[in-house]
Amino acid sequence: MDGIIKPADQNRYEARQTSIALLRRLYGLRYFLALVVLPTVLVAIYYYVIASDQYESSADFVVRKGDSQGRSSGGSTAALLGFGVGGGGSQQTDALIIQDYLLSHDAVAKLRTEDAFVQRFQRPHIDFLSALWGGAPAPETVLKYYRKHVDVEQNVEDGITDVRVRAFTPEDAHAIAEKLLQMGEQRVNQINERTMRGQLSAAKSQLKSAEEDLAALQAQLTNFRRTKGDIDPAGTGKAQIGMVADLTGNLTAARARLDAIKGFISRSSPQYQAVEAQVRALEAQVASQNAKLVSGGNNIATGLGKYEDLLIRQEFAGKRYAAAAAAYEDARAQALKQQLYLVRVVDPNIPVKSQFPERGRVVLTVFFSLLLAYGIGWMLLAGVKEHSL
């Protein structure tokens, strides 16, 4: 009879087990409330009560080369913007350069200097967790904060780069997005200037050298004409030769007449003496003019030789200058084809409605993440207890 459990004892035992099970449930509920519900409530209170509204302004742009228009076929938007029709890899690389710049220390420093970036994110109405802390935050701190509120991403398929800026007022978001596009355009212009200067430096140097040589020879020719007192030494030389030829012809004719009258009239006759005097005068003129051509240190032949040498050198320098100028223009045309252009596809908008933070998504994500972690922990703990029994 001692081994038989009485109904009253059985009832007390079942009541005690029920109480223990209830306490375990309450104990587990306490952990559930502490580890899942309470953090979720705190997160919800922060995002729905404390967190400041954030506004997003977006813009799109594409970077293309100057020669992309020539490669384009048809009138499609893709061809007009310069992507999808050859050279896409190069243009995507150019756009990535601008993207990297807009997310760099240089961009942040420029925004701090020219657009009061830090002050925009330290306004009094911004909650303490979202604001940029510190009166003069370090550049690294500002860059990290900047990259949380500015996103620059390129679409590999169409080459369009998307710029998104989140700020705590619509005006700030729009102003920063507009400033970023302006900075991108300025960087493109700087790249173009360096490219132009690099590609044209050699051609410009050759053109300058050819121009200086041509100018020096022109100065020598001018000085030669001034020294000789003759604006056209070549024309003067030709005229002198022509004069000598004419005088020589006249002298030959006079001598022929003199020889012809020798057998008919006396040498003492006035007619003979007149022809003889004409011959002597012509001989003197021919001798004098020939002396101007070939005799003395300042003769026409020597001067004409120097002048013609200068003319030949001037002609060669002129051809060299023309070739250098053509090479410079060709290099300039090629450099212009390589020029980059930042084309705005969509201008920055002024947001009207706050889109961030995404309160519902954040709260639900926190809740289900904690619930999943709690469930995994509970199963692991139950497994350990089961193996310990």
C-alpha positions as a Markdown table, in Angstrom:
| # | Residue | x | y | z |
|---|---|---|---|---|
| 1 | Met | 0.0 | 0.0 | 0.0 |
| 2 | Asp | 3.0 | 2.3 | 0.6 |
| 3 | Gly | 4.0 | 2.3 | -3.2 |
| 4 | Ile | 0.5 | 3.4 | -4.3 |
| 5 | Ile | 0.4 | 7.2 | -5.1 |
| 6 | Lys | -2.7 | 8.8 | -3.6 |
| 7 | Pro | -4.9 | 11.0 | -5.8 |
| 8 | Ala | -4.2 | 14.0 | -3.6 |
| 9 | Asp | -0.5 | 13.6 | -4.0 |
| 10 | Gln | -0.9 | 13.1 | -7.7 |
| 11 | Asn | -2.8 | 16.4 | -8.0 |
| 12 | Arg | -0.2 | 18.3 | -5.9 |
| 13 | Tyr | 2.5 | 16.9 | -8.1 |
| 14 | Glu | 0.8 | 17.9 | -11.4 |
| 15 | Ala | 0.1 | 21.3 | -10.0 |
| 16 | Arg | 3.7 | 21.7 | -9.1 |
| 17 | Gln | 4.8 | 20.6 | -12.6 |
| 18 | Thr | 2.4 | 23.0 | -14.1 |
| 19 | Ser | 3.7 | 25.9 | -12.0 |
| 20 | Ile | 7.3 | 25.0 | -13.0 |
| 21 | Ala | 6.4 | 24.9 | -16.6 |
| 22 | Leu | 4.6 | 28.3 | -16.3 |
| 23 | Leu | 7.6 | 29.8 | -14.5 |
| 24 | Arg | 9.9 | 28.5 | -17.3 |
| 25 | Arg | 7.6 | 30.1 | -19.9 |
| 26 | Leu | 7.6 | 33.4 | -18.0 |
| 27 | Tyr | 11.4 | 33.1 | -17.6 |
| 28 | Gly | 11.7 | 32.5 | -21.3 |
| 29 | Leu | 9.3 | 35.3 | -22.1 |
| 30 | Arg | 11.4 | 37.7 | -20.0 |
| 31 | Tyr | 14.4 | 36.9 | -22.1 |
| 32 | Phe | 12.3 | 37.3 | -25.3 |
| 33 | Leu | 11.1 | 40.7 | -24.1 |
| 34 | Ala | 14.6 | 41.8 | -23.1 |
| 35 | Leu | 16.4 | 40.5 | -26.1 |
| 36 | Val | 13.9 | 41.0 | -28.9 |
| 37 | Val | 11.0 | 43.3 | -28.0 |
| 38 | Leu | 12.8 | 45.9 | -25.9 |
| 39 | Pro | 15.5 | 46.6 | -28.5 |
| 40 | Thr | 12.9 | 46.7 | -31.2 |
| 41 | Val | 10.8 | 49.2 | -29.2 |
| 42 | Leu | 13.9 | 51.4 | -28.6 |
| 43 | Val | 14.8 | 51.4 | -32.3 |
| 44 | Ala | 11.2 | 52.3 | -33.2 |
| 45 | Ile | 11.2 | 55.1 | -30.6 |
| 46 | Tyr | 14.4 | 56.5 | -32.1 |
| 47 | Tyr | 13.3 | 56.3 | -35.7 |
| 48 | Tyr | 9.7 | 57.4 | -35.3 |
| 49 | Val | 10.2 | 60.0 | -32.5 |
| 50 | Ile | 13.8 | 61.3 | -32.6 |
| 51 | Ala | 15.4 | 60.6 | -36.0 |
| 52 | Ser | 15.4 | 63.6 | -38.3 |
| 53 | Asp | 13.8 | 63.4 | -41.7 |
| 54 | Gln | 16.3 | 63.2 | -44.6 |
| 55 | Tyr | 15.6 | 64.3 | -48.2 |
| 56 | Glu | 17.2 | 62.9 | -51.3 |
| 57 | Ser | 18.1 | 64.8 | -54.5 |
| 58 | Ser | 19.3 | 62.9 | -57.5 |
| 59 | Ala | 20.9 | 63.7 | -60.8 |
| 60 | Asp | 22.3 | 61.8 | -63.8 |
| 61 | Phe | 25.2 | 62.6 | -66.1 |
| 62 | Val | 27.3 | 60.9 | -68.8 |
| 63 | Val | 30.9 | 61.5 | -69.8 |
| 64 | Arg | 31.7 | 61.3 | -73.5 |
| 65 | Lys | 34.5 | 62.2 | -75.9 |
| 66 | Gly | 34.4 | 64.9 | -78.5 |
| 67 | Asp | 34.8 | 62.4 | -81.4 |
| 68 | Ser | 31.9 | 60.2 | -80.2 |
| 69 | Gln | 29.5 | 62.3 | -82.3 |
| 70 | Gly | 31.4 | 61.4 | -85.4 |
| 71 | Arg | 31.2 | 57.7 | -84.6 |
| 72 | Ser | 27.6 | 57.8 | -83.8 |
| 73 | Ser | 25.1 | 56.5 | -86.4 |
| 74 | Gly | 21.5 | 57.5 | -86.5 |
| 75 | Gly | 19.7 | 59.9 | -84.1 |
| 76 | Ser | 19.2 | 57.6 | -81.1 |
| 77 | Thr | 19.6 | 59.0 | -77.6 |
| 78 | Ala | 22.4 | 56.5 | -76.9 |
| 79 | Ala | 24.3 | 57.7 | -80.0 |
| 80 | Leu | 23.7 | 61.3 | -79.1 |
| 81 | Leu | 25.0 | 60.9 | -75.6 |
| 82 | Gly | 28.1 | 59.0 | -76.8 |
| 83 | Phe | 27.7 | 55.6 | -75.3 |
| 84 | Gly | 26.8 | 52.2 | -76.7 |
| 85 | Val | 28.4 | 53.1 | -80.1 |
| 86 | Gly | 32.1 | 52.2 | -79.9 |
| 87 | Gly | 34.6 | 53.4 | -77.4 |
| 88 | Gly | 32.3 | 52.4 | -74.5 |
| 89 | Gly | 35.1 | 51.0 | -72.4 |
| 90 | Ser | 37.1 | 54.3 | -72.7 |
| 91 | Gln | 34.1 | 56.4 | -71.8 |
| 92 | Gln | 33.2 | 54.2 | -68.9 |
| 93 | Thr | 36.8 | 54.7 | -67.6 |
| 94 | Asp | 36.5 | 58.4 | -68.0 |
| 95 | Ala | 33.2 | 58.4 | -66.1 |
| 96 | Leu | 34.8 | 56.3 | -63.4 |
| 97 | Ile | 37.6 | 58.9 | -63.0 |
| 98 | Ile | 34.9 | 61.5 | -62.3 |
| 99 | Gln | 33.1 | 59.1 | -60.0 |
| 100 | Asp | 36.3 | 58.5 | -58.0 |
| 101 | Tyr | 36.9 | 62.2 | -57.8 |
| 102 | Leu | 33.4 | 63.0 | -56.5 |
| 103 | Leu | 33.9 | 60.5 | -53.7 |
| 104 | Ser | 37.5 | 61.6 | -52.8 |
| 105 | His | 39.1 | 63.8 | -50.2 |
| 106 | Asp | 39.6 | 66.5 | -52.8 |
| 107 | Ala | 35.8 | 66.8 | -53.4 |
| 108 | Val | 35.1 | 66.9 | -49.7 |
| 109 | Ala | 37.7 | 69.6 | -49.1 |
| 110 | Lys | 36.2 | 71.7 | -51.9 |
| 111 | Leu | 32.7 | 71.3 | -50.5 |
| 112 | Arg | 33.9 | 72.3 | -47.1 |
| 113 | Thr | 35.6 | 75.4 | -48.5 |
| 114 | Glu | 33.0 | 76.5 | -51.1 |
| 115 | Asp | 29.7 | 75.1 | -50.0 |
| 116 | Ala | 29.8 | 75.0 | -46.1 |
| 117 | Phe | 29.3 | 71.2 | -46.2 |
| 118 | Val | 30.0 | 70.7 | -42.4 |
| 119 | Gln | 27.6 | 73.4 | -41.4 |
| 120 | Arg | 24.8 | 71.9 | -43.5 |
| 121 | Phe | 25.0 | 68.7 | -41.4 |
| 122 | Gln | 25.3 | 70.4 | -38.1 |
| 123 | Arg | 22.0 | 72.3 | -38.1 |
| 124 | Pro | 20.2 | 72.5 | -34.8 |
| 125 | His | 17.2 | 70.5 | -35.8 |
| 126 | Ile | 19.3 | 67.4 | -36.7 |
| 127 | Asp | 19.2 | 64.6 | -34.1 |
| 128 | Phe | 22.3 | 63.9 | -32.2 |
| 129 | Leu | 22.9 | 60.4 | -33.8 |
| 130 | Ser | 22.5 | 61.7 | -37.4 |
| 131 | Ala | 24.4 | 65.0 | -37.1 |
| 132 | Leu | 28.1 | 65.5 | -38.0 |
| 133 | Trp | 29.8 | 65.9 | -34.6 |
| 134 | Gly | 32.6 | 68.2 | -33.7 |
| 135 | Gly | 33.3 | 71.9 | -34.3 |
| 136 | Ala | 36.2 | 71.1 | -36.7 |
| 137 | Pro | 36.0 | 67.4 | -37.5 |
| 138 | Ala | 39.0 | 65.7 | -39.1 |
| 139 | Pro | 39.0 | 65.3 | -42.9 |
| 140 | Glu | 38.8 | 61.5 | -42.4 |
| 141 | Thr | 35.7 | 61.9 | -40.2 |
| 142 | Val | 34.0 | 64.2 | -42.7 |
| 143 | Leu | 34.9 | 61.9 | -45.6 |
| 144 | Lys | 33.4 | 58.8 | -43.9 |
| 145 | Tyr | 30.2 | 60.8 | -43.0 |
| 146 | Tyr | 30.1 | 62.2 | -46.6 |
| 147 | Arg | 30.2 | 58.8 | -48.2 |
| 148 | Lys | 27.2 | 57.8 | -46.0 |
| 149 | His | 25.1 | 60.7 | -47.5 |
| 150 | Val | 26.5 | 60.9 | -51.0 |
| 151 | Asp | 26.3 | 58.0 | -53.5 |
| 152 | Val | 27.9 | 58.2 | -57.0 |
| 153 | Glu | 27.4 | 55.1 | -59.0 |
| 154 | Gln | 27.8 | 54.3 | -62.7 |
| 155 | Asn | 25.5 | 52.0 | -64.7 |
| 156 | Val | 27.8 | 49.7 | -66.6 |
| 157 | Glu | 25.2 | 48.9 | -69.3 |
| 158 | Asp | 24.4 | 52.4 | -70.5 |
| 159 | Gly | 27.3 | 54.4 | -69.0 |
| 160 | Ile | 25.0 | 56.8 | -67.1 |
| 161 | Thr | 26.4 | 57.9 | -63.7 |
| 162 | Asp | 23.8 | 58.5 | -60.9 |
| 163 | Val | 24.4 | 61.0 | -58.2 |
| 164 | Arg | 22.3 | 60.8 | -55.0 |
| 165 | Val | 22.6 | 63.2 | -52.1 |
| 166 | Arg | 20.8 | 62.8 | -48.7 |
| 167 | Ala | 20.5 | 65.9 | -46.5 |
| 168 | Phe | 18.2 | 67.1 | -43.7 |
| 169 | Thr | 16.6 | 69.9 | -45.8 |
| 170 | Pro | 15.4 | 69.8 | -49.4 |
| 171 | Glu | 17.5 | 72.9 | -50.2 |
| 172 | Asp | 20.7 | 71.4 | -48.8 |
| 173 | Ala | 20.2 | 68.1 | -50.8 |
| 174 | His | 19.6 | 70.1 | -54.0 |
| 175 | Ala | 22.5 | 72.5 | -53.4 |
| 176 | Ile | 25.1 | 69.7 | -52.7 |
| 177 | Ala | 23.9 | 67.7 | -55.8 |
| 178 | Glu | 24.2 | 70.8 | -58.0 |
| 179 | Lys | 27.6 | 71.6 | -56.6 |
| 180 | Leu | 28.8 | 68.0 | -57.3 |
| 181 | Leu | 27.8 | 68.3 | -60.9 |
| 182 | Gln | 29.6 | 71.6 | -61.2 |
| 183 | Met | 32.7 | 70.1 | -59.6 |
| 184 | Gly | 32.5 | 67.2 | -62.1 |
| 185 | Glu | 32.4 | 69.7 | -65.0 |
| 186 | Gln | 35.3 | 71.6 | -63.6 |
| 187 | Arg | 37.3 | 68.4 | -63.2 |
| 188 | Val | 36.5 | 67.4 | -66.8 |
| 189 | Asn | 37.8 | 70.9 | -67.9 |
| 190 | Gln | 41.0 | 70.4 | -66.0 |
| 191 | Ile | 41.5 | 67.0 | -67.6 |
| 192 | Asn | 40.9 | 68.5 | -71.0 |
| 193 | Glu | 43.4 | 71.3 | -70.3 |
| 194 | Arg | 46.1 | 68.9 | -69.2 |
| 195 | Thr | 45.4 | 66.6 | -72.2 |
| 196 | Met | 45.5 | 69.6 | -74.6 |
| 197 | Arg | 48.7 | 70.9 | -73.1 |
| 198 | Gly | 50.4 | 67.6 | -73.1 |
| 199 | Gln | 49.5 | 66.7 | -76.7 |
| 200 | Leu | 50.3 | 70.1 | -78.1 |
| 201 | Ser | 53.5 | 70.9 | -76.3 |
| 202 | Ala | 55.9 | 69.2 | -78.8 |
| 203 | Ala | 54.0 | 70.6 | -81.9 |
| 204 | Lys | 53.8 | 74.0 | -80.3 |
| 205 | Ser | 57.5 | 74.0 | -79.5 |
| 206 | Gln | 58.3 | 73.1 | -83.2 |
| 207 | Leu | 56.0 | 75.8 | -84.4 |
| 208 | Lys | 57.5 | 78.4 | -82.2 |
| 209 | Ser | 61.1 | 77.5 | -83.3 |
| 210 | Ala | 60.1 | 77.7 | -87.0 |
| 211 | Glu | 58.4 | 81.0 | -86.4 |
| 212 | Glu | 61.4 | 82.4 | -84.7 |
| 213 | Asp | 63.7 | 81.3 | -87.5 |
| 214 | Leu | 61.4 | 82.8 | -90.1 |
| 215 | Ala | 61.2 | 86.0 | -88.2 |
| 216 | Ala | 65.0 | 86.2 | -87.9 |
| 217 | Leu | 65.5 | 85.7 | -91.6 |
| 218 | Gln | 62.9 | 88.3 | -92.3 |
| 219 | Ala | 64.8 | 90.7 | -90.1 |
| 220 | Gln | 68.0 | 89.9 | -91.9 |
| 221 | Leu | 66.4 | 90.6 | -95.3 |
| 222 | Thr | 65.0 | 93.9 | -94.0 |
| 223 | Asn | 68.4 | 94.9 | -92.6 |
| 224 | Phe | 70.1 | 93.9 | -95.9 |
| 225 | Arg | 67.6 | 96.1 | -97.9 |
| 226 | Arg | 68.1 | 99.0 | -95.5 |
| 227 | Thr | 71.9 | 98.7 | -95.7 |
| 228 | Lys | 72.0 | 98.5 | -99.5 |
| 229 | Gly | 69.3 | 101.2 | -99.8 |
| 230 | Asp | 67.5 | 98.9 | -102.2 |
| 231 | Ile | 64.1 | 97.4 | -101.5 |
| 232 | Asp | 64.5 | 94.8 | -104.4 |
| 233 | Pro | 68.1 | 93.9 | -104.9 |
| 234 | Ala | 67.2 | 91.1 | -107.3 |
| 235 | Gly | 65.2 | 93.5 | -109.5 |
| 236 | Thr | 68.0 | 96.0 | -109.4 |
| 237 | Gly | 70.5 | 93.4 | -110.4 |
| 238 | Lys | 68.4 | 92.3 | -113.3 |
| 239 | Ala | 67.9 | 95.9 | -114.4 |
| 240 | Gln | 71.7 | 96.5 | -114.2 |
| 241 | Ile | 72.4 | 93.4 | -116.3 |
| 242 | Gly | 69.8 | 94.6 | -118.8 |
| 243 | Met | 71.4 | 98.0 | -118.9 |
| 244 | Val | 74.9 | 96.5 | -119.5 |
| 245 | Ala | 73.4 | 94.4 | -122.3 |
| 246 | Asp | 71.8 | 97.4 | -123.9 |
| 247 | Leu | 75.0 | 99.4 | -123.7 |
| 248 | Thr | 77.0 | 96.6 | -125.1 |
| 249 | Gly | 74.6 | 96.3 | -128.0 |
| 250 | Asn | 74.9 | 100.0 | -128.6 |
| 251 | Leu | 78.7 | 99.8 | -128.4 |
| 252 | Thr | 78.8 | 97.0 | -130.9 |
| 253 | Ala | 76.6 | 99.0 | -133.3 |
| 254 | Ala | 78.7 | 102.1 | -132.9 |
| 255 | Arg | 81.9 | 100.2 | -133.5 |
| 256 | Ala | 80.4 | 98.7 | -136.6 |
| 257 | Arg | 79.5 | 102.1 | -138.0 |
| 258 | Leu | 83.0 | 103.4 | -137.2 |
| 259 | Asp | 84.6 | 100.5 | -139.0 |
| 260 | Ala | 82.2 | 101.1 | -141.9 |
| 261 | Ile | 83.2 | 104.8 | -142.4 |
| 262 | Lys | 86.9 | 104.3 | -142.0 |
| 263 | Gly | 87.4 | 103.6 | -145.7 |
| 264 | Phe | 85.3 | 106.5 | -147.0 |
| 265 | Ile | 86.1 | 109.5 | -144.8 |
| 266 | Ser | 89.1 | 111.0 | -143.1 |
| 267 | Arg | 89.7 | 110.4 | -139.4 |
| 268 | Ser | 89.9 | 114.2 | -139.0 |
| 269 | Ser | 86.4 | 114.7 | -140.3 |
| 270 | Pro | 83.8 | 115.8 | -137.8 |
| 271 | Gln | 81.6 | 112.8 | -138.7 |
| 272 | Tyr | 84.3 | 110.3 | -138.0 |
| 273 | Gln | 85.3 | 112.0 | -134.8 |
| 274 | Ala | 81.6 | 112.0 | -133.6 |
| 275 | Val | 81.2 | 108.3 | -134.1 |
| 276 | Glu | 84.6 | 107.7 | -132.5 |
| 277 | Ala | 83.6 | 109.8 | -129.5 |
| 278 | Gln | 80.3 | 107.8 | -129.3 |
| 279 | Val | 82.3 | 104.6 | -129.2 |
| 280 | Arg | 84.6 | 105.8 | -126.5 |
| 281 | Ala | 81.6 | 107.0 | -124.4 |
| 282 | Leu | 79.8 | 103.7 | -124.8 |
| 283 | Glu | 83.0 | 101.8 | -123.9 |
| 284 | Ala | 83.3 | 103.9 | -120.7 |
| 285 | Gln | 79.7 | 103.3 | -119.8 |
| 286 | Val | 80.0 | 99.6 | -120.4 |
| 287 | Ala | 83.1 | 99.5 | -118.3 |
| 288 | Ser | 81.5 | 101.5 | -115.5 |
| 289 | Gln | 78.4 | 99.4 | -115.4 |
| 290 | Asn | 80.4 | 96.1 | -115.5 |
| 291 | Ala | 82.4 | 97.4 | -112.6 |
| 292 | Lys | 79.3 | 97.9 | -110.6 |
| 293 | Leu | 78.3 | 94.3 | -111.3 |
| 294 | Val | 81.5 | 92.4 | -110.5 |
| 295 | Ser | 84.2 | 94.7 | -109.2 |
| 296 | Gly | 84.7 | 96.1 | -105.6 |
| 297 | Gly | 83.6 | 94.9 | -102.2 |
| 298 | Asn | 80.1 | 96.4 | -102.6 |
| 299 | Asn | 79.4 | 95.1 | -106.2 |
| 300 | Ile | 76.0 | 94.0 | -107.3 |
| 301 | Ala | 77.0 | 90.4 | -107.9 |
| 302 | Thr | 78.2 | 89.9 | -104.4 |
| 303 | Gly | 75.2 | 91.6 | -102.8 |
| 304 | Leu | 72.8 | 89.8 | -105.1 |
| 305 | Gly | 74.4 | 86.5 | -104.0 |
| 306 | Lys | 73.9 | 87.3 | -100.4 |
| 307 | Tyr | 70.4 | 88.4 | -101.0 |
| 308 | Glu | 69.5 | 85.3 | -103.0 |
| 309 | Asp | 71.0 | 83.2 | -100.2 |
| 310 | Leu | 68.8 | 84.9 | -97.7 |
| 311 | Leu | 65.8 | 84.4 | -100.0 |
| 312 | Ile | 66.5 | 80.7 | -100.2 |
| 313 | Arg | 66.9 | 80.4 | -96.5 |
| 314 | Gln | 63.7 | 82.4 | -96.0 |
| 315 | Glu | 61.8 | 80.1 | -98.4 |
| 316 | Phe | 63.0 | 77.0 | -96.6 |
| 317 | Ala | 62.1 | 78.6 | -93.2 |
| 318 | Gly | 58.7 | 79.5 | -94.7 |
| 319 | Lys | 58.1 | 75.9 | -95.8 |
| 320 | Arg | 59.3 | 74.6 | -92.4 |
| 321 | Tyr | 56.9 | 77.1 | -90.6 |
| 322 | Ala | 54.0 | 76.0 | -92.9 |
| 323 | Ala | 54.7 | 72.3 | -92.1 |
| 324 | Ala | 55.0 | 73.0 | -88.3 |
| 325 | Ala | 51.7 | 75.0 | -88.4 |
| 326 | Ala | 50.0 | 72.1 | -90.2 |
| 327 | Ala | 51.4 | 69.7 | -87.7 |
| 328 | Tyr | 50.2 | 71.9 | -84.8 |
| 329 | Glu | 46.7 | 72.2 | -86.3 |
| 330 | Asp | 46.5 | 68.4 | -86.8 |
| 331 | Ala | 47.6 | 67.8 | -83.2 |
| 332 | Arg | 45.1 | 70.3 | -82.0 |
| 333 | Ala | 42.3 | 68.6 | -84.0 |
| 334 | Gln | 43.3 | 65.3 | -82.6 |
| 335 | Ala | 43.4 | 66.7 | -79.1 |
| 336 | Leu | 39.9 | 68.2 | -79.6 |
| 337 | Lys | 38.6 | 64.8 | -80.6 |
| 338 | Gln | 39.9 | 63.5 | -77.2 |
| 339 | Gln | 38.2 | 66.2 | -75.2 |
| 340 | Leu | 35.7 | 65.1 | -72.6 |
| 341 | Tyr | 32.3 | 66.5 | -72.0 |
| 342 | Leu | 30.1 | 66.0 | -69.0 |
| 343 | Val | 26.5 | 65.9 | -70.3 |
| 344 | Arg | 23.7 | 66.3 | -67.8 |
| 345 | Val | 21.0 | 63.8 | -68.4 |
| 346 | Val | 18.9 | 64.7 | -65.4 |
| 347 | Asp | 19.4 | 67.9 | -63.4 |
| 348 | Pro | 19.2 | 67.7 | -59.5 |
| 349 | Asn | 15.7 | 67.9 | -58.2 |
| 350 | Ile | 14.4 | 69.7 | -55.1 |
| 351 | Pro | 12.8 | 67.0 | -53.0 |
| 352 | Val | 9.3 | 67.6 | -51.5 |
| 353 | Lys | 8.8 | 64.4 | -49.4 |
| 354 | Ser | 11.2 | 62.9 | -46.9 |
| 355 | Gln | 12.2 | 59.4 | -48.0 |
| 356 | Phe | 14.8 | 58.6 | -45.3 |
| 357 | Pro | 15.2 | 57.1 | -42.9 |
| 358 | Glu | 13.1 | 54.1 | -44.0 |
| 359 | Arg | 11.6 | 53.7 | -40.6 |
| 360 | Gly | 9.3 | 50.7 | -41.2 |
| 361 | Arg | 11.9 | 48.7 | -43.0 |
| 362 | Val | 14.6 | 49.4 | -40.4 |
| 363 | Val | 12.3 | 48.5 | -37.5 |
| 364 | Leu | 11.1 | 45.3 | -39.2 |
| 365 | Thr | 14.6 | 44.3 | -40.1 |
| 366 | Val | 15.8 | 44.8 | -36.5 |
| 367 | Phe | 12.8 | 42.8 | -35.1 |
| 368 | Phe | 13.2 | 39.8 | -37.4 |
| 369 | Ser | 16.9 | 39.8 | -37.1 |
| 370 | Leu | 16.7 | 39.7 | -33.3 |
| 371 | Leu | 13.9 | 37.1 | -33.5 |
| 372 | Leu | 16.0 | 34.9 | -35.7 |
| 373 | Ala | 19.0 | 35.3 | -33.4 |
| 374 | Tyr | 16.8 | 34.5 | -30.3 |
| 375 | Gly | 15.3 | 31.4 | -32.0 |
| 376 | Ile | 18.8 | 30.1 | -32.9 |
| 377 | Gly | 20.0 | 30.7 | -29.3 |
| 378 | Trp | 17.0 | 29.1 | -27.8 |
| 379 | Met | 17.4 | 25.9 | -29.9 |
| 380 | Leu | 21.1 | 25.7 | -29.1 |
| 381 | Leu | 20.3 | 26.1 | -25.3 |
| 382 | Ala | 17.6 | 23.5 | -25.5 |
| 383 | Gly | 20.0 | 21.1 | -27.2 |
| 384 | Val | 22.6 | 21.6 | -24.6 |
| 385 | Lys | 20.1 | 20.9 | -21.8 |
| 386 | Glu | 18.8 | 17.8 | -23.5 |
| 387 | His | 22.3 | 16.3 | -23.8 |
| 388 | Ser | 23.1 | 17.1 | -20.2 |
| 389 | Leu | 20.2 | 15.1 | -18.9 |
